[in-house]
């Protein structure tokens, strides 16, 4: 049975966990399990905390988080 998901707008306190999720999806060894990997094409960070903060600071912009069982599963 799938866990119910909860959606909400990201807040500044969420940025470090959002960054970790994005990095795990696109870079490094854990990304190789999915279709989104850039690990063989690029190195370094995919996004940093300042970049995420700039997304939150933009008018009319939202970073939406999906949580299940109290943990971030998507953004």
mmJSON file of the N, C-alpha and C atoms, coordinates in Angstrom:
{"data_MODEL":{"atom_site":{
"group_PDB":["ATOM","ATOM","ATOM","ATOM","ATOM","ATOM","ATOM","ATOM","ATOM","ATOM","ATOM","ATOM","ATOM","ATOM","ATOM","ATOM","ATOM","ATOM","ATOM","ATOM","ATOM","ATOM","ATOM","ATOM","ATOM","ATOM","ATOM","ATOM","ATOM","ATOM","ATOM","ATOM","ATOM","ATOM","ATOM","ATOM","ATOM","ATOM","ATOM","ATOM","ATOM","ATOM","ATOM","ATOM","ATOM","ATOM","ATOM","ATOM","ATOM","ATOM","ATOM","ATOM","ATOM","ATOM","ATOM","ATOM","ATOM","ATOM","ATOM","ATOM","ATOM","ATOM","ATOM","ATOM","ATOM","ATOM","ATOM","ATOM","ATOM","ATOM","ATOM","ATOM","ATOM","ATOM","ATOM","ATOM","ATOM","ATOM","ATOM","ATOM","ATOM","ATOM","ATOM","ATOM","ATOM","ATOM","ATOM","ATOM","ATOM","ATOM","ATOM","ATOM","ATOM","ATOM","ATOM","ATOM","ATOM","ATOM","ATOM","ATOM","ATOM","ATOM","ATOM","ATOM","ATOM","ATOM","ATOM","ATOM","ATOM","ATOM","ATOM","ATOM","ATOM","ATOM","ATOM","ATOM","ATOM","ATOM","ATOM","ATOM","ATOM","ATOM","ATOM","ATOM","ATOM","ATOM","ATOM","ATOM","ATOM","ATOM","ATOM","ATOM","ATOM","ATOM","ATOM","ATOM","ATOM","ATOM","ATOM","ATOM","ATOM","ATOM","ATOM","ATOM","ATOM","ATOM","ATOM","ATOM","ATOM","ATOM","ATOM","ATOM","ATOM","ATOM","ATOM","ATOM","ATOM","ATOM","ATOM","ATOM","ATOM","ATOM","ATOM","ATOM","ATOM","ATOM","ATOM","ATOM","ATOM","ATOM","ATOM","ATOM","ATOM","ATOM","ATOM","ATOM","ATOM","ATOM","ATOM","ATOM","ATOM","ATOM","ATOM","ATOM","ATOM","ATOM","ATOM","ATOM","ATOM","ATOM","ATOM","ATOM","ATOM","ATOM","ATOM","ATOM","ATOM","ATOM","ATOM","ATOM","ATOM","ATOM","ATOM","ATOM","ATOM","ATOM","ATOM","ATOM","ATOM","ATOM","ATOM","ATOM","ATOM","ATOM","ATOM","ATOM","ATOM","ATOM","ATOM","ATOM","ATOM","ATOM","ATOM","ATOM","ATOM"],
"id":[1,2,3,4,5,6,7,8,9,10,11,12,13,14,15,16,17,18,19,20,21,22,23,24,25,26,27,28,29,30,31,32,33,34,35,36,37,38,39,40,41,42,43,44,45,46,47,48,49,50,51,52,53,54,55,56,57,58,59,60,61,62,63,64,65,66,67,68,69,70,71,72,73,74,75,76,77,78,79,80,81,82,83,84,85,86,87,88,89,90,91,92,93,94,95,96,97,98,99,100,101,102,103,104,105,106,107,108,109,110,111,112,113,114,115,116,117,118,119,120,121,122,123,124,125,126,127,128,129,130,131,132,133,134,135,136,137,138,139,140,141,142,143,144,145,146,147,148,149,150,151,152,153,154,155,156,157,158,159,160,161,162,163,164,165,166,167,168,169,170,171,172,173,174,175,176,177,178,179,180,181,182,183,184,185,186,187,188,189,190,191,192,193,194,195,196,197,198,199,200,201,202,203,204,205,206,207,208,209,210,211,212,213,214,215,216,217,218,219,220,221,222,223,224,225],
"type_symbol":["N","C","C","N","C","C","N","C","C","N","C","C","N","C","C","N","C","C","N","C","C","N","C","C","N","C","C","N","C","C","N","C","C","N","C","C","N","C","C","N","C","C","N","C","C","N","C","C","N","C","C","N","C","C","N","C","C","N","C","C","N","C","C","N","C","C","N","C","C","N","C","C","N","C","C","N","C","C","N","C","C","N","C","C","N","C","C","N","C","C","N","C","C","N","C","C","N","C","C","N","C","C","N","C","C","N","C","C","N","C","C","N","C","C","N","C","C","N","C","C","N","C","C","N","C","C","N","C","C","N","C","C","N","C","C","N","C","C","N","C","C","N","C","C","N","C","C","N","C","C","N","C","C","N","C","C","N","C","C","N","C","C","N","C","C","N","C","C","N","C","C","N","C","C","N","C","C","N","C","C","N","C","C","N","C","C","N","C","C","N","C","C","N","C","C","N","C","C","N","C","C","N","C","C","N","C","C","N","C","C","N","C","C","N","C","C","N","C","C","N","C","C","N","C","C"],
"label_atom_id":["N","CA","C","N","CA","C","N","CA","C","N","CA","C","N","CA","C","N","CA","C","N","CA","C","N","CA","C","N","CA","C","N","CA","C","N","CA","C","N","CA","C","N","CA","C","N","CA","C","N","CA","C","N","CA","C","N","CA","C","N","CA","C","N","CA","C","N","CA","C","N","CA","C","N","CA","C","N","CA","C","N","CA","C","N","CA","C","N","CA","C","N","CA","C","N","CA","C","N","CA","C","N","CA","C","N","CA","C","N","CA","C","N","CA","C","N","CA","C","N","CA","C","N","CA","C","N","CA","C","N","CA","C","N","CA","C","N","CA","C","N","CA","C","N","CA","C","N","CA","C","N","CA","C","N","CA","C","N","CA","C","N","CA","C","N","CA","C","N","CA","C","N","CA","C","N","CA","C","N","CA","C","N","CA","C","N","CA","C","N","CA","C","N","CA","C","N","CA","C","N","CA","C","N","CA","C","N","CA","C","N","CA","C","N","CA","C","N","CA","C","N","CA","C","N","CA","C","N","CA","C","N","CA","C","N","CA","C","N","CA","C","N","CA","C","N","CA","C","N","CA","C","N","CA","C","N","CA","C","N","CA","C"],
"label_alt_id":[null,null,null,null,null,null,null,null,null,null,null,null,null,null,null,null,null,null,null,null,null,null,null,null,null,null,null,null,null,null,null,null,null,null,null,null,null,null,null,null,null,null,null,null,null,null,null,null,null,null,null,null,null,null,null,null,null,null,null,null,null,null,null,null,null,null,null,null,null,null,null,null,null,null,null,null,null,null,null,null,null,null,null,null,null,null,null,null,null,null,null,null,null,null,null,null,null,null,null,null,null,null,null,null,null,null,null,null,null,null,null,null,null,null,null,null,null,null,null,null,null,null,null,null,null,null,null,null,null,null,null,null,null,null,null,null,null,null,null,null,null,null,null,null,null,null,null,null,null,null,null,null,null,null,null,null,null,null,null,null,null,null,null,null,null,null,null,null,null,null,null,null,null,null,null,null,null,null,null,null,null,null,null,null,null,null,null,null,null,null,null,null,null,null,null,null,null,null,null,null,null,null,null,null,null,null,null,null,null,null,null,null,null,null,null,null,null,null,null,null,null,null,null,null,null],
"label_comp_id":["UNK","UNK","UNK","UNK","UNK","UNK","UNK","UNK","UNK","UNK","UNK","UNK","UNK","UNK","UNK","UNK","UNK","UNK","UNK","UNK","UNK","UNK","UNK","UNK","UNK","UNK","UNK","UNK","UNK","UNK","UNK","UNK","UNK","UNK","UNK","UNK","UNK","UNK","UNK","UNK","UNK","UNK","UNK","UNK","UNK","UNK","UNK","UNK","UNK","UNK","UNK","UNK","UNK","UNK","UNK","UNK","UNK","UNK","UNK","UNK","UNK","UNK","UNK","UNK","UNK","UNK","UNK","UNK","UNK","UNK","UNK","UNK","UNK","UNK","UNK","UNK","UNK","UNK","UNK","UNK","UNK","UNK","UNK","UNK","UNK","UNK","UNK","UNK","UNK","UNK","UNK","UNK","UNK","UNK","UNK","UNK","UNK","UNK","UNK","UNK","UNK","UNK","UNK","UNK","UNK","UNK","UNK","UNK","UNK","UNK","UNK","UNK","UNK","UNK","UNK","UNK","UNK","UNK","UNK","UNK","UNK","UNK","UNK","UNK","UNK","UNK","UNK","UNK","UNK","UNK","UNK","UNK","UNK","UNK","UNK","UNK","UNK","UNK","UNK","UNK","UNK","UNK","UNK","UNK","UNK","UNK","UNK","UNK","UNK","UNK","UNK","UNK","UNK","UNK","UNK","UNK","UNK","UNK","UNK","UNK","UNK","UNK","UNK","UNK","UNK","UNK","UNK","UNK","UNK","UNK","UNK","UNK","UNK","UNK","UNK","UNK","UNK","UNK","UNK","UNK","UNK","UNK","UNK","UNK","UNK","UNK","UNK","UNK","UNK","UNK","UNK","UNK","UNK","UNK","UNK","UNK","UNK","UNK","UNK","UNK","UNK","UNK","UNK","UNK","UNK","UNK","UNK","UNK","UNK","UNK","UNK","UNK","UNK","UNK","UNK","UNK","UNK","UNK","UNK","UNK","UNK","UNK","UNK","UNK","UNK"],
"label_asym_id":["A","A","A","A","A","A","A","A","A","A","A","A","A","A","A","A","A","A","A","A","A","A","A","A","A","A","A","A","A","A","A","A","A","A","A","A","A","A","A","A","A","A","A","A","A","A","A","A","A","A","A","A","A","A","A","A","A","A","A","A","A","A","A","A","A","A","A","A","A","A","A","A","A","A","A","A","A","A","A","A","A","A","A","A","A","A","A","A","A","A","A","A","A","A","A","A","A","A","A","A","A","A","A","A","A","A","A","A","A","A","A","A","A","A","A","A","A","A","A","A","A","A","A","A","A","A","A","A","A","A","A","A","A","A","A","A","A","A","A","A","A","A","A","A","A","A","A","A","A","A","A","A","A","A","A","A","A","A","A","A","A","A","A","A","A","A","A","A","A","A","A","A","A","A","A","A","A","A","A","A","A","A","A","A","A","A","A","A","A","A","A","A","A","A","A","A","A","A","A","A","A","A","A","A","A","A","A","A","A","A","A","A","A","A","A","A","A","A","A","A","A","A","A","A","A"],
"label_entity_id":["1","1","1","1","1","1","1","1","1","1","1","1","1","1","1","1","1","1","1","1","1","1","1","1","1","1","1","1","1","1","1","1","1","1","1","1","1","1","1","1","1","1","1","1","1","1","1","1","1","1","1","1","1","1","1","1","1","1","1","1","1","1","1","1","1","1","1","1","1","1","1","1","1","1","1","1","1","1","1","1","1","1","1","1","1","1","1","1","1","1","1","1","1","1","1","1","1","1","1","1","1","1","1","1","1","1","1","1","1","1","1","1","1","1","1","1","1","1","1","1","1","1","1","1","1","1","1","1","1","1","1","1","1","1","1","1","1","1","1","1","1","1","1","1","1","1","1","1","1","1","1","1","1","1","1","1","1","1","1","1","1","1","1","1","1","1","1","1","1","1","1","1","1","1","1","1","1","1","1","1","1","1","1","1","1","1","1","1","1","1","1","1","1","1","1","1","1","1","1","1","1","1","1","1","1","1","1","1","1","1","1","1","1","1","1","1","1","1","1","1","1","1","1","1","1"],
"label_seq_id":[1,1,1,2,2,2,3,3,3,4,4,4,5,5,5,6,6,6,7,7,7,8,8,8,9,9,9,10,10,10,11,11,11,12,12,12,13,13,13,14,14,14,15,15,15,16,16,16,17,17,17,18,18,18,19,19,19,20,20,20,21,21,21,22,22,22,23,23,23,24,24,24,25,25,25,26,26,26,27,27,27,28,28,28,29,29,29,30,30,30,31,31,31,32,32,32,33,33,33,34,34,34,35,35,35,36,36,36,37,37,37,38,38,38,39,39,39,40,40,40,41,41,41,42,42,42,43,43,43,44,44,44,45,45,45,46,46,46,47,47,47,48,48,48,49,49,49,50,50,50,51,51,51,52,52,52,53,53,53,54,54,54,55,55,55,56,56,56,57,57,57,58,58,58,59,59,59,60,60,60,61,61,61,62,62,62,63,63,63,64,64,64,65,65,65,66,66,66,67,67,67,68,68,68,69,69,69,70,70,70,71,71,71,72,72,72,73,73,73,74,74,74,75,75,75],
"pdbx_PDB_ins_code":[null,null,null,null,null,null,null,null,null,null,null,null,null,null,null,null,null,null,null,null,null,null,null,null,null,null,null,null,null,null,null,null,null,null,null,null,null,null,null,null,null,null,null,null,null,null,null,null,null,null,null,null,null,null,null,null,null,null,null,null,null,null,null,null,null,null,null,null,null,null,null,null,null,null,null,null,null,null,null,null,null,null,null,null,null,null,null,null,null,null,null,null,null,null,null,null,null,null,null,null,null,null,null,null,null,null,null,null,null,null,null,null,null,null,null,null,null,null,null,null,null,null,null,null,null,null,null,null,null,null,null,null,null,null,null,null,null,null,null,null,null,null,null,null,null,null,null,null,null,null,null,null,null,null,null,null,null,null,null,null,null,null,null,null,null,null,null,null,null,null,null,null,null,null,null,null,null,null,null,null,null,null,null,null,null,null,null,null,null,null,null,null,null,null,null,null,null,null,null,null,null,null,null,null,null,null,null,null,null,null,null,null,null,null,null,null,null,null,null,null,null,null,null,null,null],
"Cartn_x":[0.844,0.0,0.888,0.583,1.363,1.061,2.092,1.913,1.245,0.375,-0.211,0.869,0.811,1.768,1.136,1.989,1.575,2.415,1.794,2.496,2.481,3.613,3.696,4.794,4.74,5.777,7.022,8.174,9.447,9.654,10.302,10.673,12.194,12.763,14.226,14.844,14.173,14.694,14.756,14.117,14.097,15.247,15.964,16.874,17.992,18.536,19.638,19.163,17.97,17.46,17.02,16.513,16.165,17.429,18.469,19.733,20.269,20.221,20.7,19.885,18.571,17.736,18.068,18.218,18.556,19.916,20.892,22.225,22.179,21.402,21.341,20.651,19.76,19.055,19.897,20.77,21.48,22.977,23.6,25.054,25.441,26.642,27.169,26.682,27.141,26.868,25.394,24.699,23.287,22.451,22.869,22.101,22.163,23.134,23.298,22.167,21.406,20.287,19.065,19.028,17.865,18.185,17.216,17.37,17.881,17.963,18.321,19.802,20.619,22.022,22.76,23.566,24.496,25.925,26.073,27.35,28.486,28.204,29.259,29.479,28.607,28.692,29.288,28.943,29.331,29.79,30.567,30.918,30.613,30.823,30.511,29.053,28.645,27.287,26.281,25.094,23.98,23.338,23.204,22.641,23.216,23.298,23.782,22.671,22.943,21.927,21.548,22.506,22.2,21.276,21.506,20.635,19.216,19.09,17.761,17.081,17.843,17.266,16.775,17.52,17.087,15.767,15.532,14.241,13.111,13.363,12.338,12.08,13.104,12.988,12.281,12.167,11.531,10.03,9.517,8.06,7.373,6.242,5.429,6.137,7.068,7.8,7.614,7.505,7.39,8.242,8.837,9.437,8.482,7.899,6.899,7.569,7.322,7.877,6.782,7.143,6.254,6.875,6.089,6.557,5.656,6.246,5.502,6.169,5.37,5.878,6.908,6.691,7.553,8.887,9.084,10.362,10.13,11.086,11.022,11.241,10.322,10.474,10.558,10.173,10.23,10.162,10.664,10.552,10.52],
"Cartn_y":[-1.178,0.0,1.24,2.177,3.412,4.318,4.987,5.947,7.199,7.832,9.093,10.175,10.965,12.06,13.366,14.233,15.574,16.535,17.544,18.544,19.866,20.575,21.896,22.699,24.009,24.893,24.789,24.783,24.742,26.049,25.934,27.072,27.107,28.231,28.305,27.178,26.712,25.629,24.279,24.161,22.912,22.795,23.867,23.919,22.887,22.579,21.611,20.211,19.821,18.498,18.47,19.576,19.657,19.535,20.239,20.167,18.735,18.069,16.683,15.765,15.963,15.143,15.389,16.649,16.981,16.395,16.544,15.996,14.477,13.804,12.34,11.876,12.694,12.321,12.536,13.542,13.927,13.654,13.594,13.458,12.364,11.861,10.882,9.471,8.562,7.139,6.78,7.408,7.049,7.422,8.403,8.812,7.777,6.92,5.928,4.893,4.812,3.865,4.373,5.659,6.241,6.731,7.302,7.769,9.202,9.905,11.321,11.591,10.571,10.78,11.665,12.543,13.353,13.039,11.979,11.675,11.485,10.952,10.732,11.936,12.92,14.085,15.308,15.5,16.699,16.3,17.17,16.932,18.186,18.111,19.24,19.212,20.285,20.379,20.621,20.083,20.343,21.674,21.931,23.185,23.439,24.697,25.03,25.73,25.967,26.573,27.969,28.736,30.085,30.019,29.052,28.881,28.512,27.635,27.28,28.465,29.212,30.384,31.391,31.547,32.487,32.043,30.734,30.255,30.629,30.507,30.878,32.377,33.155,34.613,35.212,34.464,34.993,35.183,36.326,36.505,35.488,35.001,34.08,32.75,32.368,31.113,30.269,28.965,28.038,26.811,26.302,24.976,24.114,23.126,22.284,20.991,20.637,19.419,18.372,17.125,15.995,15.201,14.959,14.218,13.009,11.949,10.75,10.189,9.828,9.255,10.173,11.494,12.467,12.729,12.232,12.482,12.99,13.759,14.317,13.21,13.095,12.078,12.677,13.943,14.58,16.089,16.778,18.238,18.703],
"Cartn_z":[0.0,0.0,0.0,-0.838,-0.933,0.254,0.71,1.787,1.251,2.037,1.577,1.51,0.458,0.29,0.723,1.211,1.587,0.762,0.185,-0.611,0.133,0.041,0.662,-0.007,0.19,-0.338,0.535,-0.097,0.634,1.39,2.523,3.358,3.475,3.895,4.008,4.84,5.856,6.681,5.981,4.83,4.065,3.076,2.841,1.701,1.742,2.891,2.921,2.543,2.971,2.613,1.143,0.625,-0.799,-1.645,-1.258,-1.997,-2.012,-0.877,-0.804,-1.719,-1.779,-2.654,-4.125,-4.509,-5.9,-6.266,-5.389,-5.659,-5.814,-4.976,-5.061,-6.337,-6.882,-8.111,-9.356,-9.348,-10.567,-10.565,-9.402,-9.339,-8.364,-8.515,-7.577,-7.851,-7.046,-7.26,-7.109,-6.168,-5.993,-7.205,-7.973,-9.155,-10.269,-10.241,-11.316,-11.342,-10.269,-10.224,-10.984,-11.296,-11.963,-13.359,-14.014,-15.393,-15.468,-14.348,-14.365,-14.188,-14.106,-13.759,-14.762,-14.223,-15.002,-14.578,-13.781,-13.144,-14.138,-15.316,-16.307,-17.218,-17.126,-18.008,-17.328,-16.073,-15.33,-13.942,-13.314,-11.921,-11.123,-9.838,-8.967,-8.539,-7.907,-7.392,-8.509,-8.345,-9.264,-8.912,-7.612,-7.119,-5.735,-5.366,-4.027,-3.247,-1.965,-1.108,-1.573,-2.072,-2.565,-3.781,-4.655,-5.817,-5.426,-4.449,-3.96,-3.293,-2.507,-1.853,-2.887,-3.978,-5.018,-5.65,-5.735,-6.233,-5.282,-3.984,-3.003,-2.993,-3.29,-3.24,-4.452,-5.527,-6.742,-6.527,-6.952,-6.887,-7.805,-7.385,-8.181,-8.446,-7.592,-7.751,-6.492,-6.664,-5.539,-5.816,-4.777,-4.803,-3.988,-4.632,-3.977,-3.52,-2.273,-1.688,-1.557,-1.762,-1.497,-0.358,0.663,1.831,2.061,2.52,2.914,4.157,5.104,6.346,7.007,6.881,7.535,6.87,5.644,4.972,3.554,3.071,1.728,0.705,-0.26,-1.299,-2.697,-2.85,-4.173,-4.012,-5.031,-5.063,-6.505],
"occupancy":[1.0,1.0,1.0,1.0,1.0,1.0,1.0,1.0,1.0,1.0,1.0,1.0,1.0,1.0,1.0,1.0,1.0,1.0,1.0,1.0,1.0,1.0,1.0,1.0,1.0,1.0,1.0,1.0,1.0,1.0,1.0,1.0,1.0,1.0,1.0,1.0,1.0,1.0,1.0,1.0,1.0,1.0,1.0,1.0,1.0,1.0,1.0,1.0,1.0,1.0,1.0,1.0,1.0,1.0,1.0,1.0,1.0,1.0,1.0,1.0,1.0,1.0,1.0,1.0,1.0,1.0,1.0,1.0,1.0,1.0,1.0,1.0,1.0,1.0,1.0,1.0,1.0,1.0,1.0,1.0,1.0,1.0,1.0,1.0,1.0,1.0,1.0,1.0,1.0,1.0,1.0,1.0,1.0,1.0,1.0,1.0,1.0,1.0,1.0,1.0,1.0,1.0,1.0,1.0,1.0,1.0,1.0,1.0,1.0,1.0,1.0,1.0,1.0,1.0,1.0,1.0,1.0,1.0,1.0,1.0,1.0,1.0,1.0,1.0,1.0,1.0,1.0,1.0,1.0,1.0,1.0,1.0,1.0,1.0,1.0,1.0,1.0,1.0,1.0,1.0,1.0,1.0,1.0,1.0,1.0,1.0,1.0,1.0,1.0,1.0,1.0,1.0,1.0,1.0,1.0,1.0,1.0,1.0,1.0,1.0,1.0,1.0,1.0,1.0,1.0,1.0,1.0,1.0,1.0,1.0,1.0,1.0,1.0,1.0,1.0,1.0,1.0,1.0,1.0,1.0,1.0,1.0,1.0,1.0,1.0,1.0,1.0,1.0,1.0,1.0,1.0,1.0,1.0,1.0,1.0,1.0,1.0,1.0,1.0,1.0,1.0,1.0,1.0,1.0,1.0,1.0,1.0,1.0,1.0,1.0,1.0,1.0,1.0,1.0,1.0,1.0,1.0,1.0,1.0,1.0,1.0,1.0,1.0,1.0,1.0],
"B_iso_or_equiv":[0.0,0.0,0.0,0.0,0.0,0.0,0.0,0.0,0.0,0.0,0.0,0.0,0.0,0.0,0.0,0.0,0.0,0.0,0.0,0.0,0.0,0.0,0.0,0.0,0.0,0.0,0.0,0.0,0.0,0.0,0.0,0.0,0.0,0.0,0.0,0.0,0.0,0.0,0.0,0.0,0.0,0.0,0.0,0.0,0.0,0.0,0.0,0.0,0.0,0.0,0.0,0.0,0.0,0.0,0.0,0.0,0.0,0.0,0.0,0.0,0.0,0.0,0.0,0.0,0.0,0.0,0.0,0.0,0.0,0.0,0.0,0.0,0.0,0.0,0.0,0.0,0.0,0.0,0.0,0.0,0.0,0.0,0.0,0.0,0.0,0.0,0.0,0.0,0.0,0.0,0.0,0.0,0.0,0.0,0.0,0.0,0.0,0.0,0.0,0.0,0.0,0.0,0.0,0.0,0.0,0.0,0.0,0.0,0.0,0.0,0.0,0.0,0.0,0.0,0.0,0.0,0.0,0.0,0.0,0.0,0.0,0.0,0.0,0.0,0.0,0.0,0.0,0.0,0.0,0.0,0.0,0.0,0.0,0.0,0.0,0.0,0.0,0.0,0.0,0.0,0.0,0.0,0.0,0.0,0.0,0.0,0.0,0.0,0.0,0.0,0.0,0.0,0.0,0.0,0.0,0.0,0.0,0.0,0.0,0.0,0.0,0.0,0.0,0.0,0.0,0.0,0.0,0.0,0.0,0.0,0.0,0.0,0.0,0.0,0.0,0.0,0.0,0.0,0.0,0.0,0.0,0.0,0.0,0.0,0.0,0.0,0.0,0.0,0.0,0.0,0.0,0.0,0.0,0.0,0.0,0.0,0.0,0.0,0.0,0.0,0.0,0.0,0.0,0.0,0.0,0.0,0.0,0.0,0.0,0.0,0.0,0.0,0.0,0.0,0.0,0.0,0.0,0.0,0.0,0.0,0.0,0.0,0.0,0.0,0.0],
"pdbx_formal_charge":[null,null,null,null,null,null,null,null,null,null,null,null,null,null,null,null,null,null,null,null,null,null,null,null,null,null,null,null,null,null,null,null,null,null,null,null,null,null,null,null,null,null,null,null,null,null,null,null,null,null,null,null,null,null,null,null,null,null,null,null,null,null,null,null,null,null,null,null,null,null,null,null,null,null,null,null,null,null,null,null,null,null,null,null,null,null,null,null,null,null,null,null,null,null,null,null,null,null,null,null,null,null,null,null,null,null,null,null,null,null,null,null,null,null,null,null,null,null,null,null,null,null,null,null,null,null,null,null,null,null,null,null,null,null,null,null,null,null,null,null,null,null,null,null,null,null,null,null,null,null,null,null,null,null,null,null,null,null,null,null,null,null,null,null,null,null,null,null,null,null,null,null,null,null,null,null,null,null,null,null,null,null,null,null,null,null,null,null,null,null,null,null,null,null,null,null,null,null,null,null,null,null,null,null,null,null,null,null,null,null,null,null,null,null,null,null,null,null,null,null,null,null,null,null,null],
"auth_seq_id":[1,1,1,2,2,2,3,3,3,4,4,4,5,5,5,6,6,6,7,7,7,8,8,8,9,9,9,10,10,10,11,11,11,12,12,12,13,13,13,14,14,14,15,15,15,16,16,16,17,17,17,18,18,18,19,19,19,20,20,20,21,21,21,22,22,22,23,23,23,24,24,24,25,25,25,26,26,26,27,27,27,28,28,28,29,29,29,30,30,30,31,31,31,32,32,32,33,33,33,34,34,34,35,35,35,36,36,36,37,37,37,38,38,38,39,39,39,40,40,40,41,41,41,42,42,42,43,43,43,44,44,44,45,45,45,46,46,46,47,47,47,48,48,48,49,49,49,50,50,50,51,51,51,52,52,52,53,53,53,54,54,54,55,55,55,56,56,56,57,57,57,58,58,58,59,59,59,60,60,60,61,61,61,62,62,62,63,63,63,64,64,64,65,65,65,66,66,66,67,67,67,68,68,68,69,69,69,70,70,70,71,71,71,72,72,72,73,73,73,74,74,74,75,75,75],
"auth_comp_id":["UNK","UNK","UNK","UNK","UNK","UNK","UNK","UNK","UNK","UNK","UNK","UNK","UNK","UNK","UNK","UNK","UNK","UNK","UNK","UNK","UNK","UNK","UNK","UNK","UNK","UNK","UNK","UNK","UNK","UNK","UNK","UNK","UNK","UNK","UNK","UNK","UNK","UNK","UNK","UNK","UNK","UNK","UNK","UNK","UNK","UNK","UNK","UNK","UNK","UNK","UNK","UNK","UNK","UNK","UNK","UNK","UNK","UNK","UNK","UNK","UNK","UNK","UNK","UNK","UNK","UNK","UNK","UNK","UNK","UNK","UNK","UNK","UNK","UNK","UNK","UNK","UNK","UNK","UNK","UNK","UNK","UNK","UNK","UNK","UNK","UNK","UNK","UNK","UNK","UNK","UNK","UNK","UNK","UNK","UNK","UNK","UNK","UNK","UNK","UNK","UNK","UNK","UNK","UNK","UNK","UNK","UNK","UNK","UNK","UNK","UNK","UNK","UNK","UNK","UNK","UNK","UNK","UNK","UNK","UNK","UNK","UNK","UNK","UNK","UNK","UNK","UNK","UNK","UNK","UNK","UNK","UNK","UNK","UNK","UNK","UNK","UNK","UNK","UNK","UNK","UNK","UNK","UNK","UNK","UNK","UNK","UNK","UNK","UNK","UNK","UNK","UNK","UNK","UNK","UNK","UNK","UNK","UNK","UNK","UNK","UNK","UNK","UNK","UNK","UNK","UNK","UNK","UNK","UNK","UNK","UNK","UNK","UNK","UNK","UNK","UNK","UNK","UNK","UNK","UNK","UNK","UNK","UNK","UNK","UNK","UNK","UNK","UNK","UNK","UNK","UNK","UNK","UNK","UNK","UNK","UNK","UNK","UNK","UNK","UNK","UNK","UNK","UNK","UNK","UNK","UNK","UNK","UNK","UNK","UNK","UNK","UNK","UNK","UNK","UNK","UNK","UNK","UNK","UNK","UNK","UNK","UNK","UNK","UNK","UNK"],
"auth_asym_id":["A","A","A","A","A","A","A","A","A","A","A","A","A","A","A","A","A","A","A","A","A","A","A","A","A","A","A","A","A","A","A","A","A","A","A","A","A","A","A","A","A","A","A","A","A","A","A","A","A","A","A","A","A","A","A","A","A","A","A","A","A","A","A","A","A","A","A","A","A","A","A","A","A","A","A","A","A","A","A","A","A","A","A","A","A","A","A","A","A","A","A","A","A","A","A","A","A","A","A","A","A","A","A","A","A","A","A","A","A","A","A","A","A","A","A","A","A","A","A","A","A","A","A","A","A","A","A","A","A","A","A","A","A","A","A","A","A","A","A","A","A","A","A","A","A","A","A","A","A","A","A","A","A","A","A","A","A","A","A","A","A","A","A","A","A","A","A","A","A","A","A","A","A","A","A","A","A","A","A","A","A","A","A","A","A","A","A","A","A","A","A","A","A","A","A","A","A","A","A","A","A","A","A","A","A","A","A","A","A","A","A","A","A","A","A","A","A","A","A","A","A","A","A","A","A"],
"auth_atom_id":["N","CA","C","N","CA","C","N","CA","C","N","CA","C","N","CA","C","N","CA","C","N","CA","C","N","CA","C","N","CA","C","N","CA","C","N","CA","C","N","CA","C","N","CA","C","N","CA","C","N","CA","C","N","CA","C","N","CA","C","N","CA","C","N","CA","C","N","CA","C","N","CA","C","N","CA","C","N","CA","C","N","CA","C","N","CA","C","N","CA","C","N","CA","C","N","CA","C","N","CA","C","N","CA","C","N","CA","C","N","CA","C","N","CA","C","N","CA","C","N","CA","C","N","CA","C","N","CA","C","N","CA","C","N","CA","C","N","CA","C","N","CA","C","N","CA","C","N","CA","C","N","CA","C","N","CA","C","N","CA","C","N","CA","C","N","CA","C","N","CA","C","N","CA","C","N","CA","C","N","CA","C","N","CA","C","N","CA","C","N","CA","C","N","CA","C","N","CA","C","N","CA","C","N","CA","C","N","CA","C","N","CA","C","N","CA","C","N","CA","C","N","CA","C","N","CA","C","N","CA","C","N","CA","C","N","CA","C","N","CA","C","N","CA","C","N","CA","C","N","CA","C","N","CA","C","N","CA","C","N","CA","C"],
"pdbx_PDB_model_num":[1,1,1,1,1,1,1,1,1,1,1,1,1,1,1,1,1,1,1,1,1,1,1,1,1,1,1,1,1,1,1,1,1,1,1,1,1,1,1,1,1,1,1,1,1,1,1,1,1,1,1,1,1,1,1,1,1,1,1,1,1,1,1,1,1,1,1,1,1,1,1,1,1,1,1,1,1,1,1,1,1,1,1,1,1,1,1,1,1,1,1,1,1,1,1,1,1,1,1,1,1,1,1,1,1,1,1,1,1,1,1,1,1,1,1,1,1,1,1,1,1,1,1,1,1,1,1,1,1,1,1,1,1,1,1,1,1,1,1,1,1,1,1,1,1,1,1,1,1,1,1,1,1,1,1,1,1,1,1,1,1,1,1,1,1,1,1,1,1,1,1,1,1,1,1,1,1,1,1,1,1,1,1,1,1,1,1,1,1,1,1,1,1,1,1,1,1,1,1,1,1,1,1,1,1,1,1,1,1,1,1,1,1,1,1,1,1,1,1,1,1,1,1,1,1]
}}}
